């Protein structure tokens, strides 16, 4: 009897350990991803197991997914909060990064001459708002959030009368609301986070492209990446993409966007986005300030890590972020992509938890030996 109980206990432990570790050996499914074992790839799985335990225990709250791709292989796929690989997730402001990507593709394909063209050239229905000062706003100023227009968003709570993004949606006329704002600085100088500028970018695309922005995205961005399960809200009257916060994808599919950027604009050897746009998107265009231990600049709707924490100076790269803890990290020095999704909307955990997980567990797991 004791022998039977011992065998049963050992089997239970083995099953439990296997269930605990399987997120470090993701399955290969028919979605284009190659997968592998985090252990065999040389990652510090002790750290990744500890991270998993802290997600499961609630130490890290409302974490919905953490995916790690290194050297082109998916090595970690952790889910929580009722989410799994088949469930799409709101990307919130990572939608801005996708929209900027579409602008780059529109330029690549000749629908738009360059990012140095004036915004008002592509907005015939808003010429009444054009002034000498506002006509200096170029397309690149939209994606670097440096148009010089008065805007309050990141420094006031969403849902309040003081928040311009909230007021833009209440107003309904996204482009007119945004471009009616007064110019307070020369375009291209000062960074000011603005969902309005993202939505103006979407309106430009709608005018310049031969198809709707969503159809263009499906044909030229998502289909080549093997992405078919997409939700992207649009304006009810104008068909503009909700560029500020409207896109939803599965975490594995979001990771493909990151891998395409990591590859310099290609996926499986096929060019999707020009190398030039990728390089500009992930490099400093305007100053972004300080968040936690990171000194940041802003690329094309991406935060660029100019200087990592003093205890981890080699941590470099760039990231697209969204409210709630949505982050797409692109880390060229480590040949890695990291996806995080979560539900910490409108609170500080949206920023602090992803940074803490990266600093304490994910980046060290790629750079420090263990096991």
Secondary structure, DSSP 8 states (H G I E B T S, - for coil): -HHHHHHHHHHHHHHHHHHHHGGGS----TTS-EE--TTTTT--HHHHHHHHHHHHHTSSTTEEEEEEEETTEEEEEEE-TT--TTS-EE-TTHHHHHHHHHHHHHHHTTSS--TTSBGGGG-GGGGGG--TTGGG-BHHHHHTT-S-B---STTS-TTSTT-HHHHHHHHS-HHHHHHTS-B-S-TTT-----HHHHHHHHHHHHHHSSS-HHHHHIIIIIGGGT----EE-B-TTT--B-TTT-EEE-HHHHHHHHHHHHTTSEETTEE-S-HHHHHHHTS-SEEEEEETTEEEEE-SSSEEEEE--GGGTT--EEEEEETBTEEEEEEGGGTEEEEEEE-BTTSTHHHHHHHHHIIIIIHHHHHS---
